[in-house]
Amino acid sequence: MAALAPIAVSMGEPAGIGPDLILRLYEQRAELQLPPFIVFGSVAFLAARARRLGLNINFAQTTVGEANGQFPVALPVAHVEGLVPDKPGDTSPLSGKVVMESISRAVGETLAGHCRALVTAPIHKAALYNAGFKYPGHTEYLAALCANGEGTPLPVMMLLHDDLRVVPLTVHVPLRDVPGLITPRLVRETAMIVEHDLRTRFGIEEPRLCVTGLNPHAGESGSIGTEDRDIILPTVLDLQRNGINIEGPVSADTIFYLPNWRRYDAIIAMYHDQALIPIKTVAFDEGVNITLGLPIVRTSPDHGTAFDLAGSGNGSMNSMLASIRLADRLTA
């Protein structure tokens, strides 16, 4: 049987904790039984960060095709040219283009099938704007990179830990803008992408979905806001008529009670905190962010750059480890 292609890992924000986690996990690759991966980023920077952390790691500036053979003895790096200072906690405008290029190249190799999945370390958007970053977030950038002749795919963020899977319908937008963004089309397309990917990637034959309400008590038949009655409910009924196993809108203050959410394979919430507070409460440093709706498998840790921990050798590796393992499981 031919060996599986390596997993692509983008190095993320150099001033943050992402590179530390990649290096620390690689050092423990044997005991953790990690699948081969290749890091896209600056090999000089990664070597400097490893020295700062006191890690005895060999590096191999190499190609994707040679990554599997190098992985047992040296960390494979697809080198991206550019000056990347090793200054934990201190972002630099010099490194922005390298961060963006590392993501772009990692996506390209994964789309081409040379890598089987993509794991992204956290980025810091504010640090990238001076380098020409024009996207609301990491996910939107990935979707643009995956665009083809048929248009840009709708990326859907899912956070998961074990059997708890949550999807924020709207993500990094002000709360005051959320009601206007909730449309029948967005609810319908998000639900269909979640249902499709649960079947095709997670192997769940008949996914069971639930949609939360936007307003308290799901609007109480329109007495506490009309969005649940006029937008969400009709869309859910339409999805049911088209064969999607979905319920809702269900009051968000009761759905995450353990016996309730276990009835479903995924819960679609209306906005960022409605979805992320429950999962971060039960799995703060072990959750995984996976992007559905893309032609590639992409996972990432469910945390940010943690500037205060960068370069210290501290901080939990659990979420990054879980991200690599999920990417491996979904593409094995």
C-alpha positions in Angstrom: 0.0 0.0 0.0 1.4 3.4 -1.0 2.2 5.8 1.8 -0.2 8.5 2.6 0.7 12.0 1.6 2.0 14.3 4.4 -0.1 16.8 6.2 0.6 20.4 5.5 1.1 22.7 8.5 1.3 26.5 8.1 3.5 28.1 10.7 1.1 30.9 11.7 2.0 34.2 13.4 5.8 34.1 14.2 5.3 36.2 17.4 2.7 33.8 18.7 2.6 30.4 20.2 1.8 28.5 17.0 5.5 27.8 16.0 6.2 26.7 19.6 3.5 24.2 19.5 4.6 22.8 16.1 8.2 22.4 17.3 7.3 20.9 20.7 4.9 18.4 19.1 7.5 17.4 16.5 10.1 16.8 19.3 7.6 14.3 20.8 6.5 12.8 17.4 7.5 9.3 18.3 5.8 9.0 21.7 2.7 10.8 20.3 2.8 8.7 17.2 2.3 11.7 14.9 1.7 11.3 11.2 4.3 12.9 8.9 3.8 16.6 8.3 5.6 19.4 6.6 5.7 22.9 7.8 5.3 25.8 5.4 7.3 28.8 6.7 10.8 30.2 7.3 13.3 27.5 8.1 15.7 30.1 9.7 13.0 31.4 11.9 11.8 28.0 13.0 15.4 27.0 13.8 15.8 30.2 15.9 12.6 29.5 17.8 13.7 25.9 18.5 17.0 27.2 19.9 15.1 29.7 22.1 12.9 26.8 23.4 15.9 24.6 24.0 14.7 22.0 21.6 17.2 19.7 19.9 15.6 19.5 16.5 17.1 18.9 13.1 15.5 20.7 10.1 15.3 19.6 6.5 14.5 22.3 3.9 12.8 20.0 1.5 9.9 19.3 -0.9 6.5 17.8 -0.1 7.5 14.7 -2.0 10.5 14.1 0.3 8.7 15.0 3.6 7.7 11.5 4.6 11.2 10.2 4.3 12.7 13.2 6.3 10.1 13.2 9.0 11.6 10.6 11.3 15.0 12.4 11.5 14.4 16.0 10.7 11.4 18.4 10.6 10.5 18.9 6.9 10.1 22.6 6.0 8.8 24.0 2.7 10.8 27.2 3.0 9.2 30.5 2.4 11.7 33.3 1.7 11.6 36.5 3.8 12.9 38.0 7.0 11.0 36.7 10.0 12.3 38.0 13.3 12.2 35.7 16.3 10.6 38.1 18.8 7.9 36.4 20.8 5.0 38.6 21.6 6.3 41.4 19.3 4.7 41.3 15.8 6.7 42.6 12.9 5.4 44.0 9.5 8.4 42.2 7.9 6.9 38.7 8.5 3.4 39.4 7.2 4.1 38.4 3.6 5.8 35.2 4.7 2.8 34.2 6.9 0.4 34.8 4.0 2.6 33.0 1.5 3.0 30.0 3.8 -0.8 29.6 4.0 -1.1 30.1 0.2 1.5 27.5 -0.6 0.1 25.0 1.9 -3.4 25.4 0.4 -2.0 24.9 -3.1 -0.2 21.7 -2.3 -3.2 20.4 -0.5 -5.6 21.3 -3.4 -3.2 19.5 -5.8 -3.3 16.4 -3.6 0.4 16.5 -2.7 -0.6 17.0 0.9 -3.7 15.3 2.3 -4.9 17.9 4.7 -4.1 21.3 6.1 -3.5 22.3 9.7 -3.1 26.0 10.3 -1.4 27.6 13.3 -3.1 30.8 14.6 -2.5 34.1 12.8 -2.9 37.7 14.0 -4.9 39.6 11.5 -3.9 43.0 12.7 -0.2 42.1 12.0 -1.1 41.1 8.5 -3.0 44.1 7.3 0.2 46.1 6.5 1.2 43.2 4.3 -1.9 43.5 2.2 -4.2 41.1 4.0 -7.8 42.0 3.0 -9.9 39.3 4.5 -12.1 39.3 7.7 -10.3 36.2 8.9 -8.2 33.1 8.3 -11.3 31.2 7.1 -12.2 33.7 4.4 -8.7 33.8 3.1 -8.7 30.0 2.8 -12.0 30.1 0.9 -10.5 32.7 -1.5 -7.5 30.5 -2.1 -9.8 27.5 -2.8 -11.9 29.5 -5.3 -12.2 28.0 -8.8 -14.1 28.7 -12.0 -17.4 28.0 -10.2 -16.8 30.7 -7.6 -15.6 30.9 -4.0 -16.9 28.2 -1.7 -18.9 29.1 1.4 -16.6 28.3 4.4 -18.4 27.0 7.5 -16.6 27.1 10.8 -17.2 24.1 13.1 -15.8 23.7 16.6 -15.7 20.2 18.0 -14.6 18.2 20.9 -15.5 14.5 20.9 -19.2 14.3 20.0 -20.0 18.0 20.6 -19.9 19.9 17.3 -21.1 23.5 17.1 -21.3 25.8 14.1 -21.7 29.6 14.4 -23.9 30.8 11.6 -22.3 34.3 11.8 -18.8 34.6 13.0 -16.6 37.6 13.5 -19.2 40.4 13.2 -20.6 42.9 15.8 -23.6 41.5 17.7 -25.7 44.4 16.4 -25.2 43.2 12.8 -26.2 39.6 13.5 -30.0 39.8 12.9 -29.6 41.4 9.5 -27.2 38.7 8.4 -29.5 35.8 9.3 -31.2 35.0 6.0 -33.0 31.9 4.7 -30.2 31.4 2.2 -27.5 31.5 4.8 -29.4 29.1 7.1 -30.1 26.8 4.3 -26.7 26.7 2.7 -24.9 26.3 6.1 -27.2 23.4 7.1 -26.7 21.7 3.8 -22.9 22.0 4.0 -22.8 20.7 7.6 -25.0 17.8 6.6 -23.0 16.9 3.6 -19.6 17.1 5.3 -20.8 15.0 8.3 -21.8 12.3 5.9 -18.8 12.5 3.5 -16.0 13.3 5.9 -17.1 12.1 9.3 -18.9 9.0 8.1 -22.2 9.8 9.8 -24.8 8.2 7.5 -27.8 10.2 8.7 -26.7 13.4 10.4 -29.0 14.9 13.0 -28.9 18.7 13.1 -30.4 21.3 15.3 -30.7 25.1 14.9 -30.8 27.4 17.8 -33.0 30.4 18.1 -31.7 33.9 17.8 -33.8 35.5 20.5 -34.5 34.4 24.1 -36.7 31.3 24.1 -36.5 31.2 20.3 -38.6 34.3 20.2 -41.7 32.9 21.9 -43.8 32.9 18.7 -42.7 36.4 17.8 -43.3 38.1 21.1 -39.5 38.4 21.7 -38.4 39.2 18.2 -39.7 37.9 14.9 -36.5 36.4 13.3 -37.1 32.9 14.7 -40.7 32.8 13.6 -40.3 34.5 10.2 -36.8 33.4 9.0 -35.4 30.4 10.9 -38.5 28.2 11.3 -39.7 28.4 7.7 -36.2 27.6 6.5 -36.0 24.6 8.9 -39.3 23.3 7.6 -38.1 23.7 4.0 -35.0 21.8 4.8 -37.0 19.0 6.4 -39.2 18.8 3.2 -36.0 18.3 1.3 -34.8 15.4 3.3 -32.5 17.1 5.9 -32.9 15.7 9.4 -33.0 19.0 11.3 -34.9 20.6 14.1 -35.3 24.1 15.4 -35.3 26.8 16.3 -34.5 25.6 19.8 -33.9 27.9 22.7 -30.1 28.4 23.0 -30.3 28.4 26.8 -31.4 24.8 27.0 -29.9 23.1 23.9 -26.5 22.6 25.5 -27.8 20.7 28.5 -26.0 17.4 28.1 -29.0 15.1 27.4 -30.3 17.7 24.8 -27.2 18.2 22.7 -26.3 14.5 22.6 -29.5 14.0 20.5 -27.7 15.7 17.6 -24.6 15.4 15.5 -24.1 19.1 15.2 -25.8 22.3 16.5 -25.9 25.4 14.3 -26.0 28.5 16.5 -26.8 32.0 15.4 -23.7 33.9 16.4 -20.1 33.5 17.6 -20.5 33.4 21.4 -23.7 31.4 21.3 -21.7 28.6 19.8 -18.2 29.0 21.3 -19.1 29.6 25.0 -20.4 26.0 25.4 -17.5 24.3 23.7 -14.9 26.4 25.4 -16.5 25.7 28.8 -16.1 22.0 28.4 -13.0 21.8 26.3 -11.1 25.1 26.5 -7.7 23.8 25.5 -8.8 20.7 23.6 -11.3 21.9 21.0 -10.6 21.8 17.3 -11.7 24.3 14.6 -12.5 22.6 11.3 -13.6 24.4 8.1 -16.4 22.7 6.3 -17.5 23.5 2.7 -13.9 23.6 1.3 -12.5 21.1 -1.2 -9.8 20.3 1.3 -9.7 19.2 5.0 -8.5 22.1 7.2 -8.2 22.0 10.9 -6.7 24.4 13.4 -6.4 24.8 17.2 -9.3 26.5 18.9 -7.3 29.3 20.4 -5.4 32.4 19.3 -1.8 33.5 19.2 -1.2 33.6 23.0 1.5 36.2 22.7 2.1 36.1 26.5 3.2 32.4 26.2 5.1 32.6 23.0 8.8 31.6 23.3 8.3 30.3 26.9 7.8 26.6 26.2 4.6 26.8 28.2 1.0 26.5 27.1 -1.1 23.5 26.3 -0.3 21.5 23.1 -3.7 19.7 23.4 -5.6 21.7 20.8 -2.9 21.7 18.2 -2.3 18.0 18.8 -6.1 17.3 18.4 -6.1 19.3 15.2 -3.3 17.2 13.7 -5.0 14.0 14.8 -8.4 15.0 13.4 -6.8 16.0 10.1 -5.1 12.6 10.0 -8.3 10.7 10.9 -10.4 12.4 8.3 -7.9 11.7 5.5 -6.5 8.3 6.4 
